[in-house]
Amino acid sequence: MKKAIMLISLLMSISLFSFGQERTVSGVITDINGDPLPGVAVILKGTTQGSVTNIEGSYKLAVTGENPTLVYKLVGFVDAEKVVGSNTTISFSMEEDLQQLDEVVVIGYGTQQDKYMTQVVDVVRATDIESMPLTSTQELLQGQAAGVQMVSTSGVAGSSATVRIRGAASIGAGNQPLYVVDGVPLNDGTYSLTNGAEALNPISDINPNDIESVSILKDAAAAAIYGSRGANGVIIITTKKGQSGKTNINLDYYTGWSEPTNMVDMMNGEQFVEMKTEHARAQGNTLPTYPEDSFDWVNNAIRTGRVSSYNLSASGGNEKTQFFMGGTYFDQSTFTIGNEFERLNGRLNLSHKISDGVQVGTNISLSRSVNDRIDSDNSTAAPLTSSLLMPPYELPYNEDGTYRDTGFIENIIALEELAQSELITNRIIANAFLSVDLYKGLTLKTDFGIDLLNTVETQRDPEFITPGGTGYKRDIKDNKWLNTTTLSYGKTIGNHTFEGVAGLSYETASLKAIAVGGSGFVSDALPNVGSAANPTTTSATGSDWALYSQFIRGSYRFKDKYLFEVSARRDGSSRFGANKKYGFFWAISGGWVLSEEAFLKEVSWLNNLKLSASYGLSGNDRIGRYDYLALYEGGPDSDYNGTAGLRPTTPANPDLGWESSGMYDLTLNASMFNSRLSVEASIWQKNTTELLLDTPLPLTTGFATRSENAGEMMNRGLDLTISGDIIRSKDFTWTSSLNVGFLKNEITSLPGASKDAEGRGFIAGTSSQRAVEGHSVNEFFLIRYKGVNSETGDAEWYTKDGEVTTTPSADDRVMVGSALPDFTGGFRNNLSYKGFDLTAFFTFSQGNKIFHGDMRFSENLASGFNKSTAILNYWKQPGDNAYFPSLSSPTSNSFAQRSTKQLSDASYIRLRTLSIGYSLPASVLDKMKYVSRARFYVQGTNLLTITAYEGWDPEANGFGNDPLAQGETFFTPPQPKTIQVGVSLGL
């Protein structure tokens, strides 16, 4: 709280106000239908004094001087000027500007008008999410664009999301898109211990309050200009900029409460003892004995989570200088004990016109986050995993009140109190640019950018956890520098319009890591590793990487209806071998604006109809920085007879080169009925060749694998987006949008891979799935479970040939479904009535499966772990339709073996966001001296989930971004169900 107050005080001190103007002019601005227009800038001509209309279209502005004139501006409408004269009220209707209504879209190294684009780019704008308080920037991608799948890996604070744009483009290299913030491609490496397979979110340091728009580059025509990193799609984040006029100050605050969306029911002490006793009796074993006391571990691992955010920003400027500055303090404690996340952000965006045609500017973002981490998946030290598996008779405290050693499953109550696991991240993302108009339509721009990332990770286990205590600390610096220089040109000659950009880019990054660890501490009061008696880790590593690029894009349109564009890029990467360092990537696209043809111009209800097609090639270099080199390693494992030595660890491959994806796309865009209904449909196919894989080597080489280019994969699909104004009246509006992305993925070739019994090449991902020729990259490979025989009480499975058996083997495994969905999407409704607004946003997924490995433990009577209440429904007599077999059946001990018993359909429909708000009317604001806008709201997140999934959360993904391990969980914490209340003020 103190930090938030200091932040607000600091930012408010930058703003100066002046009062005491001679008279006030007010009014209401509407469109030609009489509907109010919020957001109209009202500026006193020749000054920086101004105001903005509120949700009711009302404004008020103090004016001075003789014969003052007011200028009215709003994107999509023709600028208007009104002489004040003796008027104190000026109200009128603004005229739509049909040319401006065609939105400008941020693309690679420039912008384009949406109407004339031949690229496929989806845009999420600030206006789309301004009523949604976001805890993370990645939430902007969830369900917002067709063909973009985002799965939150867990409910742990700061955790990463798995993002796929038009499917998985790789098997062995990265599948995450390239993130670009204000022209700076972000670092996105692994900077911490995984803490139970849970990686960190690469964009968690970006403040969602600073974002103006997010452009998602989906097809090759859009992404190929990013060359080597465009195969997985590109996400361009543009932050807010200042505008000339009155300084606008915005203050936003919200707080909220969270709980898990769903929890699995586990046995209490009485149920556990009874079940284990009955099972032992039925099996003819010695009856166990247990203590009488029990403890509810789950309820002590779960709490009510809290979240708070304070944001203050200011923007404004004059015709020469514009600025945006803001700061946010964000504080979150999740519903799981021991997990907190705190982030402090500051931003300054500044641009200045030195003279006509010469402009300089900078965008600077500073962030610091402190993540109090927990193990979250596949770890007996994870609070949820431990609390669910811990036998209820195990108590956390001894009789004297000290913590009790609970053995293999750790005492998470003691862990929370005594152990430390903290990750501190400091980050600077910044760029500075110079833009010079050289000649008519010809502009030179040079941009210098940095992404300086520093993480410090500390872990400390006390004497109680590990005898003698252990400590570990790792400091990582990943610093990136880049320079991009472009020459752009635009010219219209009669019916011919030419646009183009050419550029050079150089990018380099240096990663340095130092790690130290030790054991044997005299006292738990000594937290630092330097106090350890026995050093266990002394590591210092480093790696560098560079990319040199040349690129060009040119477009031509004739009569604003025939469109053509071509782009090309040549990349040289230090990640590849001497024979394959350079790659060439290109795209060609064309479009036809049919609505400009004479035979459609007379169709009154049709506003725009465009058909576009493209093909292009983009690449992927997301592999290790030295995979092509013959590497050697020193250290204790390389010593020979007490003498320091080196040993080879990786074989050389000078032919290791680019993984390439070629994509076809055919897109239809249409808007109708005065642009009240819009439709976009894209049919596409992406073929990836020269897959980057670790392929097996003969044992005689001394190495197990080598990085090579081998294999092919195909993705194809349909993206569909429909949006419209269902109701548009003076007092009531209702807009709605639906997006759906259909996907089919297939491995088409894996030369050199291992062969299965059918002779198909395959690569094993996990014990439950593999990538197999002719199937998807994430296909589950399991024994098929039939169920409990109602007559015998035995659990039954199928053999590979489809025969029923009670004793299946690993040879009976078959392909049984994919972790990849058939389609995903989102459905949004925005309603407003006078000062009230309501947003209901749904996301959905269909056809994917999830393997929940936790069932192999919670439904395993042969183990000593606590059990799910589901197995209380066991077979007792013929005719029973039971979940669990007879306790006397041999299959009661094999019931939890790995099979489709643990595989669930993860299709779902989720009410992602429900928000209700109220904005104060102009009649109230007129009486408030310093407040020009005020909105109060309440929002619910993940309030309702409709699914047949048997686990906690149908969106969970315990293996993070591993391309070969999707759709598997092991007590992965579910996403939170959150209620937030907040206020947004304009000052």
LINZI-V819397 format. One line per field, one symbol per residue. ss: DSSP state (a for helix, b for strand, c for the rest). phi: phi as a letter, one per 30 degrees, with the letter a starting at -180 (. if undefined). burial: # if it has 24 or more other ideal C-beta (glycine too) atoms within 12 Angstrom, else .. A space follows every 50 residues. Layout:
ss=???
phi=???
burial=???
This chain:
ss=caaaaaaaaaaaccccccccccbbbbbbbbcccccbccccbbbbcccccb bbcccccbbbbbbcccccbbbbbcccbccbbbbcccccbccbbccbcccc cccbbbbccbbbbaaaccccbbbbbaaaacccccccaaaaaccccccbbb bbccccccbcbbbbbccccccccccccbbbbccbbccccccccccccccb cccccccaaabbbbbbbccaaaaaaaaaaccccbbbbbbcccccbbbbbb bbbbbbbbbbcccccbccaaaaaaaaaaaaaaacccccccccccccaaaa abccbbbbbbbbbbbbbcccbbbbbbbbbbbbbccbcccbbbbbbbbbbb bbbbbccbbbbbbbbbbbbbbbccccccccccaaaaaaacccccccbccc ccbccccccccaaaaaaacbbbbbbbbbbbbbbbbbbbbccbbbbbbbbb bbbbbbbbbbbccccccccbbbbbbbbbbbbbbbbbbbbbbbbccbbbbb bbbbbbbbbbbbbbbbbbbcccccccccaaaccbbbbbbbbbbbbbbbbb bbbbbbbbcccbbbbbbbbbbbbccccccccbbbbbbbbbbbbaaacaaa accccbbbbbbbbbbbbbbbccccccccccbbbccaaacbccbcccbbbb ccccccccbbbbbbbbbbbbbbccccbbbbbbbbbbbbbccbbbbbccaa acccbbbbbccbbbbbbbbbbbbbbbbbcccbbbbbbbbbbbbbbbbbbc cccbbcccccbbbbccccbbbbbcccccbbbbbbbbbbccccccbbbbcc cccbbccccaaacbbbbbccccbbbbbbbbbbbccbbbbbbbbbbbccbb bbccaaaacccccccccbaaaacbcccccccccbcccccaaaccccccba aabbbccbbbbbbbbbbbbccaaaacccccccbbbbbbbbbbbbbbbccc cccccccccccccccccbbccccccbbbbbbbbbbbc
phi=.dddddddddddddcccbbjddaccblbcbddciddcdiddcbdeibcda bbdddcicbbbdbbidhdbcccbaejbdebbbddhcdcbbbacdcdcddd dddccdbdhlbbdedcdcccbcbcceddbdccdcdaddddcdidbdiccb cddacddiddcccbchidcbcccdcdddcbchicdddbdccaddhiicdc ddcddddddddcabccdccdddcddchdccdcibcccccdbdbdkddccb bbbbbabbbddabddcdddddddddddddddddicdddbbdddbbddddc ccbddbbbbbbbbbblkbdcbbbbbaabcbbbbddceicbbbbbcbbbcb bbcdaejbbbaabbbcbbbbcdcbdbahbdcdededddcdedddcdbddd jddcdcieddddddeddcdbbbbcbcbbcabbbbbbddaeicbcbbbcbb bccbcbcbbbcdeddbeiibbabbcbbbccbabbbbbcbbacbidcbcba bbabbbbbbbcbbbbbbabicdbddcdddddddbdcbbbbbaababbcbb babbbbbbhhbccbbbbabccccddcdedbdcbcbaabbbbbdddddedc dddddccabbcbbababbbbbdbddbddcdcbbcjedcdbhicebbbdbb ddbdcdbddbbcbcabbccbbbhhidbbbbbbcbbbccbhedbdcdcedd dibdbbdbcajbbbbbabcbbbbacdbbbdcbbbcbbbbbbcbbbadcab diddcddciddbbdcbdcbacbeibddbcdbbddcckcddcciddbbcde djddbcbdbddcdbdbkcdcddablbbbbcbbbhdcbbbbbcbabbjccb ccddddcdccddccddbddddddcdbaejdccdcdedddeddccecddad eccbdcdabbddbbbbbbcddddddeccdcccabbcabbcbhdbbcacdd cdbdcdadcicddcbcibbbhdedddcbcbbabbbcc
burial=...#..##..##..#........########...###########.#### #############....#######..#..#.#.#.....#####.#.... ##########################.####################### ################################################## ################################################## ##############.##.#.###.##.###.#.......#...#####.# ###.#############...############################## ##......######################################.... ..##.#..########.##################.......######## ################..######################......#.## ###########.#.#####.#..#..#.#.##....#.....#.###### #######..##################..#################.... .....########################.#..................# #.#..################...#.####################.... ....#####################..#....################## ..#..#....###.#########.###############...######.. ....##.#...#####################..################ ############.#########.##......########.########## ######################..#.....#############.#.#.## #####################################
